Amino acid sequence: MGQLDRISSPDDVRRLTARQADDLAAEIRTFLVDRVSRTGGHLGPNLGVVELTIAMHRVFESPLDTMVFDTGHQAYVHKLLTGRRDFSQLRSKGGLSGYPSRAESVHDVVENSHASTALSWADGIAKANELQGRGDRHVVAVIGDGALTGGMAWEALNNIAAGQDRRLVIVVNDNGRSYAPTIGGLAHHLDTLRTTRGYENVLSWGKRTLRRSGPPGRATYDALHGMKKGIKDVLVPQGMFEDLGIKYVGPVDGHDVRAVERALRNAKAFGGPVIVHVITEKGRGYVPAEQDVADRFHAVGKIHPETGLPVAPSRFEWTSVFADELVRIGRRRPDVVAITAAMLQPVGLAPFAAEFPSRVFDVGIAEQHAATSAAGMAFGGLHPVVAVYATFLNRAFDQILMDVALHKAGVTFVLDRAGLTGSDGASHNGMWDLSMLGVVPGLRLAAPRDEETLRDALRTAVDVDDAPTVVRYPKGALVDPVPAIDHLDGIDVLARHDGPADAPHVLVVGYGAMAQTALETAEVLAAHGLRVMVVDPRWVLPVAGALTKLVGDHDHVVTIEDGVVDGGLGSVVAQRAREAGIGTPVQAFGIPRAFLDHATREQLVTELRLHPADIARDTLAALGLSS
């Protein structure tokens, strides 16, 4: 029986000898490669925090001491050490979440996987502990160096420094990367800390030489060690942290359990806020990950564990189409630039960066800054394209509203993974954007349904120079082309089904990923004798006058969307119809206003009754017809 087999709670981890802890680390790496290769998941980040997480659970006592991970994709080892060994359905319905989950364990606190939030959580928990008289517990926040590029982390640090008696330990997991290598001034600062040995060498010399010189020598060494401000500022430029008023410890080898334990115990004993700077290697111990220059196997699908190669080749994806079209646009438009928030490759900007390196700006995990900086670029005569996952646009709403839209800035936001994404759970479903952006004056939003309409939408979007434009598309492989059979004032007609003249005339509106669903729904309705027209507005916001007119020309309207139904297209279409004095009922189908657990997209569609047969059945019921 190995060490991992003996671990069912953190108490078991604390009982291990130092040698057994090292054996446990090796077993965990083997376990992660074996299990995650079968399911897919965030492999590289977790291989990098094995020893760190073991040390944390040996020094602190979860759940009495609260552990917060930023971001939560580096919490697989934490799951193992808190008794969660069944990774067979990781990120699948009914299985373990890919992030911390309160429903799984009392050891999990923060479920949201959006970055740069852990320090604010930790600050709040520490304040609550203080006010509630809970002086026997600590808060430990693990934050990746990439997450420190987010402004919210620095707002939190500013406040944490004000509570000198609060028992709060900040572990900076510094692997030089977020998805890709971390960029910016902070990254350069941490690089220096990582590689400067002057301070450590001076102290090592003092310890060897002065302490052997009797009481005077020891006193000299203690004085030298105590002059940390002067010495460290000269030899190691770490004053950024200590100038905030937060004690700094490190850098520490994050793959040495004993070294990390010593640093954490010292931090724990300090009794106030402490930053422990831990150097780790993303993908540690797995050669395919270590050799992956792009992102060290940050997130993988199902792979062959021996080689790291995908089990099944990936199909041409939506992101690839965006990447290709943006390069084409860049060749003819020197004013077009691209912005990413630490996700150059995942959002498809790597080809643009390869051809136009001076026209790509990676701002770190700082979506708010990305949006406002884009407004500034637009003012300066450029047309920025900000590419983000749809779920992360939520973080920049105020900047889109007040910096971009208010100033009529020509900025294009491209939203990858819009709609139901599935396996990453509630925080990653890109389902909020349409409802949220619908209140922004002047904003135009397109939802292409296939490759041709995506290319066209992007070309159209970058030609708008007096308002924000948004292009959203789903996660995954491209669908087959969905051609229009007609066009009515900018609205694509995808199908017409004739029927008896006295049969209800139904308009089915489907856009983006739901266009095919709309077509299949219409076929079911037509089979029940209804007259049906299927349309795709393509540009969803603002609602076209031609679409409102079509509503008035029909007896019943069905809208199908891959977003929150409250405030979605159906809601807006119904409102515009009422304003025009049109009484046609509008029946809206979409995602409810709720947080959805991790599952496949197909499972979620089934659960939400968004299959064509379900929509058709509910439509017939609304018309008083049997299905």
C-alpha positions in Angstrom: 0.0 0.0 0.0 1.4 3.4 -1.0 1.2 6.6 0.9 -1.7 8.0 -1.1 -3.8 5.0 -0.3 -3.4 5.9 3.4 -4.6 9.5 2.9 -8.3 10.2 3.7 -8.0 13.6 5.4 -5.4 16.3 6.1 -4.8 14.7 9.5 -3.2 11.8 7.7 -0.9 14.1 5.8 0.3 15.7 9.0 1.2 12.3 10.5 3.6 11.5 7.7 7.4 11.6 8.2 9.3 13.9 5.9 10.5 11.0 3.8 6.9 9.7 3.5 5.8 13.2 2.4 8.3 13.0 -0.5 7.0 9.5 -1.4 3.4 10.9 -1.4 4.4 13.7 -3.8 5.8 11.2 -6.3 2.6 9.0 -6.0 0.4 12.0 -6.5 2.2 13.0 -9.7 1.7 9.5 -11.1 -1.9 9.5 -10.1 -2.6 12.9 -11.7 -1.0 11.9 -15.0 -2.9 8.6 -15.1 -6.3 10.0 -14.1 -6.4 13.3 -15.9 -5.1 11.8 -19.1 -8.4 9.7 -19.1 -10.8 12.6 -18.5 -9.0 15.8 -19.5 -8.5 18.7 -17.2 -5.9 21.1 -15.8 -2.9 18.9 -15.6 0.1 21.2 -15.8 -0.9 23.6 -12.9 -1.5 20.7 -10.5 1.7 18.9 -11.3 3.4 22.2 -10.3 1.8 22.5 -6.8 2.2 19.0 -5.4 4.8 19.6 -2.7 3.4 23.1 -2.0 -0.1 21.7 -1.3 1.3 18.8 0.9 3.3 21.4 2.9 0.2 23.6 3.4 -1.8 20.7 4.8 1.1 19.7 7.1 1.4 23.2 8.5 -2.2 24.4 8.6 -5.4 22.6 9.8 -8.1 22.7 7.2 -11.0 23.4 7.6 -10.3 25.3 10.8 -7.8 27.2 8.8 -9.3 28.4 5.5 -7.6 27.7 2.3 -8.4 29.7 -0.8 -7.0 28.9 -4.3 -6.6 31.4 -7.1 -7.4 30.1 -9.5 -9.2 27.0 -8.5 -7.8 24.9 -11.3 -4.7 24.2 -9.2 -6.7 22.5 -6.5 -6.6 18.8 -7.6 -3.9 18.0 -5.1 -6.0 19.6 -2.4 -8.9 17.4 -3.4 -6.7 14.3 -3.0 -5.4 15.3 0.4 -9.0 16.0 1.6 -10.2 12.5 0.8 -11.5 12.9 -2.8 -9.8 10.0 -4.7 -12.4 9.2 -7.4 -11.2 11.2 -10.4 -13.0 8.8 -12.8 -15.6 11.4 -13.7 -13.6 14.5 -13.2 -15.4 17.5 -14.7 -18.3 15.2 -15.7 -21.9 15.2 -14.5 -22.0 13.6 -11.1 -18.2 13.6 -10.7 -15.7 15.9 -9.2 -15.7 19.5 -10.2 -12.6 20.8 -11.9 -12.5 23.6 -9.3 -13.1 23.7 -5.6 -16.7 23.0 -4.7 -18.6 23.6 -1.5 -20.9 20.7 -2.4 -18.0 18.3 -2.4 -16.2 19.2 0.8 -16.0 21.5 3.9 -12.4 22.1 2.8 -13.5 24.0 -0.2 -14.5 27.7 0.1 -14.3 29.6 -3.2 -15.8 28.0 -6.2 -15.5 30.8 -8.7 -12.6 30.1 -11.0 -12.2 33.7 -12.2 -8.7 34.9 -11.3 -7.4 37.5 -9.0 -10.2 37.2 -6.4 -8.6 35.0 -3.7 -6.9 37.8 -1.8 -10.2 39.7 -1.4 -11.8 36.6 -0.2 -9.0 36.0 2.2 -9.1 39.6 3.4 -12.8 39.3 4.1 -12.5 36.0 5.9 -9.6 37.2 8.1 -11.6 40.3 9.0 -14.6 38.1 10.0 -12.3 35.9 12.1 -11.0 39.0 13.9 -14.4 40.5 14.6 -15.8 37.1 15.7 -12.9 36.5 18.1 -11.6 33.5 16.2 -7.9 34.0 17.0 -7.1 30.4 16.7 -7.3 30.1 12.9 -5.5 31.4 9.8 -6.5 32.1 6.3 -4.2 30.9 3.5 -4.6 32.2 0.0 -2.7 30.6 -2.8 -2.4 32.9 -5.8 -0.5 32.2 -9.0 1.9 34.8 -10.3 -0.4 35.3 -13.3 -3.3 36.1 -11.1 -1.2 38.9 -9.5 -1.4 40.7 -12.8 -5.1 41.4 -12.0 -5.8 44.8 -10.5 -8.2 43.3 -7.9 -5.4 41.4 -6.3 -3.5 44.7 -5.7 -6.6 46.3 -4.3 -6.8 43.5 -1.8 -3.1 43.7 -0.9 -3.6 47.4 -0.1 -6.3 46.5 2.3 -4.6 43.4 3.7 -1.6 45.5 4.7 -3.9 47.6 7.0 -4.7 44.6 9.2 -1.3 43.9 10.8 -2.8 41.6 13.5 -4.8 39.5 11.1 -3.6 35.9 10.6 -3.3 35.8 6.9 -0.7 34.0 4.8 -0.5 34.7 1.0 1.4 32.0 -1.0 2.5 33.4 -4.3 2.8 30.3 -6.5 5.4 31.7 -8.9 5.9 29.5 -12.0 6.4 32.3 -14.4 3.2 31.5 -16.2 -0.5 32.0 -16.2 -1.7 30.1 -19.3 1.5 31.2 -21.1 4.5 33.0 -19.6 3.4 35.8 -17.3 4.0 39.3 -18.7 4.4 42.8 -17.4 6.3 44.7 -14.7 5.3 42.3 -11.9 6.7 39.4 -14.0 10.0 41.1 -14.4 10.1 41.8 -10.7 9.4 38.2 -9.8 12.0 37.1 -12.3 14.6 39.2 -10.4 13.6 37.7 -7.1 13.7 34.2 -8.7 17.2 34.6 -10.0 19.0 36.9 -7.6 21.2 35.0 -5.1 23.0 38.0 -3.6 20.9 38.3 -0.5 20.9 34.5 0.2 24.6 34.4 -0.4 25.3 37.2 2.1 23.2 35.6 4.8 24.8 32.1 4.1 28.3 33.7 4.5 27.2 35.4 7.7 25.7 32.3 9.1 28.9 30.2 8.4 31.5 32.8 9.4 30.1 35.1 12.0 28.2 32.6 14.0 31.4 30.6 14.4 33.0 33.7 16.0 31.4 33.5 19.4 28.9 36.0 21.0 30.3 39.1 19.1 30.0 37.3 15.8 26.5 36.0 16.5 25.4 39.5 17.5 26.9 40.9 14.3 25.1 38.3 12.2 21.8 39.0 14.0 22.2 42.7 13.3 23.0 42.0 9.7 20.0 39.7 9.3 17.8 42.3 11.0 18.8 45.0 8.6 16.6 43.4 6.1 15.2 46.6 4.6 18.6 48.0 3.7 20.2 44.8 2.6 17.2 43.4 0.7 16.5 46.6 -1.1 20.1 46.6 -2.4 20.5 42.9 -3.2 16.9 41.8 -3.9 14.4 44.3 -5.2 11.5 42.9 -3.2 10.6 46.2 -1.5 7.4 46.3 -3.6 5.8 43.8 -1.1 7.3 45.1 2.1 6.6 48.7 1.1 3.0 47.7 1.3 3.6 46.7 4.9 3.4 43.0 4.4 6.1 40.7 5.6 7.9 38.8 2.8 9.4 35.3 3.0 11.3 33.8 0.1 11.9 32.9 -2.6 11.4 29.2 -1.5 11.9 26.1 -3.6 8.3 25.0 -4.1 9.3 21.4 -4.8 11.1 20.9 -1.5 8.4 20.0 1.0 10.7 20.7 4.0 11.7 24.1 2.7 8.1 25.1 2.1 7.0 23.8 5.5 9.7 25.9 7.2 8.6 29.0 5.4 4.9 28.4 6.1 5.6 27.7 9.8 7.5 30.9 10.1 4.7 32.8 8.4 2.1 31.2 10.6 4.0 32.1 13.7 4.3 35.8 12.7 0.7 36.6 13.6 0.1 39.0 10.8 -0.1 39.2 7.0 2.9 37.4 5.3 3.7 36.8 1.7 5.5 33.5 1.1 7.1 33.5 -2.4 7.3 29.9 -3.7 9.0 29.0 -6.9 7.4 26.1 -8.8 7.5 24.6 -12.2 4.3 24.1 -14.1 4.0 20.5 -15.4 6.7 19.3 -13.0 7.7 15.7 -13.4 5.9 14.9 -16.6 8.2 15.2 -19.6 5.5 16.0 -22.3 4.2 18.9 -20.1 7.7 20.2 -19.4 8.5 20.2 -23.1 5.3 21.9 -24.1 6.4 25.5 -24.7 2.9 26.9 -25.3 1.3 26.3 -21.9 3.0 23.3 -20.1 -0.2 21.3 -20.6 -2.3 23.9 -18.7 -5.5 22.2 -19.8 -5.7 19.0 -21.8 -8.3 16.7 -23.3 -8.0 13.0 -23.2 -4.4 12.1 -23.9 -2.1 9.1 -24.1 -0.2 9.3 -20.8 3.0 8.0 -22.2 3.3 10.6 -25.0 0.9 13.4 -24.0 -0.6 13.2 -27.5 -4.4 13.6 -27.9 -6.4 10.4 -28.0 -8.5 11.8 -30.8 -7.4 14.5 -33.3 -9.3 17.8 -32.8 -11.5 19.2 -35.5 -11.2 22.6 -37.0 -12.7 24.9 -34.4 -14.5 28.3 -34.3 -11.4 29.8 -32.7 -9.2 28.8 -35.6 -11.6 30.6 -38.0 -11.4 33.7 -36.0 -7.6 33.4 -35.9 -7.3 33.1 -39.6 -9.8 35.9 -40.4 -8.1 38.3 -38.1 -4.8 37.8 -39.7 -6.4 38.5 -43.1 -7.9 41.7 -41.7 -4.6 42.7 -40.2 -2.9 42.4 -43.6 -5.1 45.0 -45.1 -5.8 47.1 -42.0 -2.6 48.3 -40.2 -4.8 50.1 -37.6 -6.2 46.8 -36.3 -4.5 45.7 -33.1 -5.3 42.8 -30.8 -5.6 42.6 -27.0 -5.6 39.5 -24.8 -5.9 39.0 -21.1 -3.1 36.4 -20.6 -4.7 34.0 -23.1 -2.9 34.6 -26.4 -3.1 31.0 -27.6 -6.5 29.9 -26.1 -8.4 32.8 -27.8 -6.7 32.4 -31.1 -4.4 35.4 -31.2 -1.1 33.5 -31.6 -1.1 33.6 -35.4 -1.8 37.3 -35.4 1.0 37.8 -32.9 3.4 35.8 -35.1 2.7 38.0 -38.1 2.3 41.3 -36.3 4.2 41.1 -33.0 4.1 44.8 -32.3 0.3 44.9 -32.7 -0.6 42.5 -30.0 -0.9 43.5 -26.3 -1.1 40.9 -23.5 -2.3 42.9 -20.5 -2.2 40.0 -18.1 -5.3 38.8 -16.2 -6.8 42.3 -16.4 -10.0 42.4 -18.5 -11.0 45.8 -17.0 -7.7 47.4 -18.1 -8.0 45.7 -21.5 -11.3 47.3 -22.2 -10.3 50.8 -21.1 -6.9 50.6 -22.7 -8.8 49.6 -25.9 -10.9 52.8 -25.6 -7.7 54.8 -25.4 -6.3 53.0 -28.5 -9.5 53.8 -30.4 -9.1 57.5 -29.4 -5.6 57.3 -30.8 -6.7 56.1 -34.2 -6.5 52.3 -33.8 -9.2 49.7 -34.0 -8.6 47.2 -31.1 -9.9 43.7 -31.1 -10.2 42.4 -27.5 -10.4 38.6 -27.6 -11.6 36.9 -24.3 -13.7 34.0 -23.2 -17.3 35.1 -22.9 -17.4 34.4 -19.2 -14.5 36.8 -18.5 -16.2 39.7 -20.2 -18.4 39.9 -17.1 -15.4 41.4 -15.3 -15.2 44.4 -17.6 -18.8 45.5 -17.8 -18.4 48.9 -16.3 -15.5 49.7 -18.6 -17.5 48.6 -21.7 -20.4 50.8 -20.6 -18.6 53.9 -19.3 -15.3 53.9 -21.1 -16.0 52.3 -24.5 -19.7 52.9 -25.2 -20.1 56.3 -23.6 -17.2 57.6 -25.6 -18.4 55.9 -28.8 -15.1 54.1 -29.2 -14.7 51.7 -32.1 -13.6 48.6 -30.2 -14.5 45.0 -31.2 -14.9 42.4 -28.4 -14.6 38.8 -29.6 -16.2 36.3 -27.2 -14.9 32.8 -27.5 -16.8 29.9 -25.7 -20.1 31.8 -25.6 -23.1 30.0 -24.4 -23.1 26.5 -22.7 -19.5 25.3 -22.3 -20.3 22.5 -19.9 -17.4 20.7 -18.1 -15.9 23.7 -16.4 -19.1 24.5 -14.6 -21.0 27.6 -13.4 -18.1 30.1 -13.6 -17.2 29.2 -17.2 -20.5 29.0 -19.0 -20.5 32.0 -21.3 -24.2 32.6 -20.9 -24.5 36.1 -19.4 -23.1 38.3 -22.2 -26.2 39.0 -24.3 -28.4 39.9 -21.3 -25.7 42.0 -19.8 -24.7 43.9 -23.0 -28.3 44.5 -24.0 -28.4 47.6 -21.8 -25.3 49.2 -23.4 -26.3 52.1 -25.6 -25.1 51.8 -29.2 -23.5 48.4 -28.8 -23.9 46.0 -31.7 -23.7 42.2 -31.2 -23.4 39.5 -33.8 -23.8 35.7 -33.2 -22.6 33.9 -36.3 -23.9 30.4 -37.0 -21.1 28.9 -39.2 -17.7 29.7 -40.7 -18.9 32.1 -43.4 -21.1 34.2 -41.1 -18.2 34.4 -38.5 -15.8 35.8 -41.1 -18.4 38.2 -42.3 -19.4 39.3 -38.8 -15.7 40.0 -37.9 -15.1 42.0 -41.1 -18.3 44.1 -40.4 -17.4 44.6 -36.8 -14.0 46.1 -37.4 -15.5 48.6 -39.9 -17.5 50.2 -37.1 -15.6 53.1 -35.7 -18.2 54.9 -33.5 -19.5 52.2 -31.2 -18.5 48.9 -29.5 -19.1 45.8 -31.5 -19.2 42.2 -30.2 -18.9 38.9 -32.0 -19.7 35.8 -30.0 -19.2 32.2 -30.9 -19.4 28.8 -29.1 -16.7 26.4 -27.9 -15.6 23.5 -29.9 -15.7 22.2 -33.5 -17.3 24.1 -36.4 -20.7 23.0 -37.6 -21.5 22.3 -41.2 -22.5 25.4 -43.2 -26.1 26.6 -42.6 -27.0 28.5 -45.8 -29.7 31.2 -46.1 -32.4 30.7 -48.7 -33.4 34.3 -48.7 -32.7 37.7 -47.1 -35.3 40.2 -45.8 -33.8 43.6 -44.9 -30.7 42.1 -43.3 -32.4 39.1 -41.8 -31.4 35.6 -43.1 -34.3 33.3 -43.9 -33.1 29.7 -43.3 -36.3 27.8 -44.1 -39.9 28.1 -45.0 -42.5 25.4 -44.5 -45.9 25.8 -46.1 -49.1 24.3 -44.7 -52.9 24.8 -44.8 -53.9 28.4 -45.1 -55.8 28.2 -41.8 -52.9 26.7 -39.9 -51.0 28.9 -37.4 -48.1 30.8 -38.9 -45.1 30.4 -36.6 -41.8 32.4 -36.8 -38.9 30.5 -35.3 -35.9 32.7 -34.5 -32.6 31.0 -33.9 -29.1 32.4 -33.9 -25.5 31.3 -33.4 -25.2 27.8 -32.0 -29.0 27.4 -31.9 -29.6 28.1 -35.6 -29.6 24.4 -36.4 -31.9 23.7 -33.4 -34.3 26.2 -34.9 -34.3 24.4 -38.2 -34.9 21.1 -36.7 -37.7 22.5 -34.4 -39.4 24.0 -37.5 -39.4 20.6 -39.2 -41.2 19.0 -36.2 -43.7 21.9 -36.2 -44.3 21.5 -39.9 -44.9 17.8 -39.5 -47.8 18.8 -37.3 -49.3 20.9 -40.0 -48.1 24.4 -39.1 -46.7 27.0 -41.4 -43.3 27.9 -40.3 -40.5 30.4 -41.2 -37.0 30.1 -39.7 -34.9 33.2 -39.5 -31.5 34.2 -38.1 -30.9 37.9 -37.5 -27.1 37.4 -37.3 -26.8 40.8 -35.7 -28.8 40.3 -32.6 -28.3 43.7 -31.0 -29.9 46.0 -31.6 -33.0 44.2 -32.6 -33.6 45.0 -36.3 -36.8 46.7 -37.3 -37.3 44.0 -39.9 -37.4 41.4 -37.2 -40.1 43.3 -35.3 -42.1 43.5 -38.5 -41.8 39.8 -39.1 -43.2 39.2 -35.6 -46.3 41.2 -36.6 -46.7 39.1 -39.7 -47.0 35.8 -37.7 -49.4 34.3 -35.2 -46.8 33.0 -32.8 -43.0 33.5 -32.4 -40.5 31.2 -30.9 -37.0 32.4 -30.0 -34.2 29.9 -29.2 -30.9 31.1 -27.8 -27.7 29.9 -26.1 -27.8 32.5 -23.4 -29.8 33.6 -20.3 -33.4 33.8 -21.4 -34.2 36.7 -19.1 -33.0 39.8 -20.9 -32.1 37.7 -24.0 -33.2 38.1 -27.5 -36.7 36.8 -26.9 -37.3 39.3 -24.1 -36.1 42.2 -26.2 -38.1 41.1 -29.3 -41.2 40.9 -27.2 -40.6 44.3 -25.8 -40.0 45.9 -29.2 -43.2 44.2 -30.5 -45.2 45.7 -27.6 -43.8 49.1 -28.2 -44.9 48.8 -31.9 -48.4 47.7 -30.8 -47.9 44.2 -32.0 -49.7 41.6 -29.9 -48.1 38.4 -31.3 -47.1 36.1 -28.4 -43.3 35.5 -28.1 -42.3 32.3 -26.6 -38.6 32.4 -25.5 -36.4 29.3 -25.0 -32.9 29.6 -23.5 -30.9 29.2 -20.4 -32.6 29.9 -17.0 -31.2 32.5 -14.7 -29.3 29.9 -12.6 -25.8 28.6 -12.0 -25.4 25.3 -13.9 -23.3 22.4 -12.5 -20.5 20.9 -14.6 -21.8 18.5 -17.3 -21.4 18.1 -21.0 -23.1 20.5 -23.3 -25.4 17.7 -24.5 -26.4 16.9 -20.9 -27.2 20.5 -20.2 -29.2 20.9 -23.4 -31.2 17.8 -22.4 -31.7 19.0 -18.8 -32.8 22.5 -19.9 -35.2 20.9 -22.5 -33.5 22.8 -25.4 -33.7 19.9 -27.9 -35.9 20.5 -31.0 -38.5 17.9 -29.9 -38.8 19.6 -26.5 -39.2 23.0 -27.9 -41.7 21.9 -30.5 -43.7 20.1 -27.9 -43.9 23.2 -25.7 -44.7 25.3 -28.7 -47.6 23.1 -29.7 -48.9 23.2 -26.1 -48.8 27.0 -26.1 -50.9 26.9 -29.3 -53.3 24.6 -27.8 -52.4 21.7 -30.1 -51.5 18.2 -29.1 -48.0 16.9 -29.9 
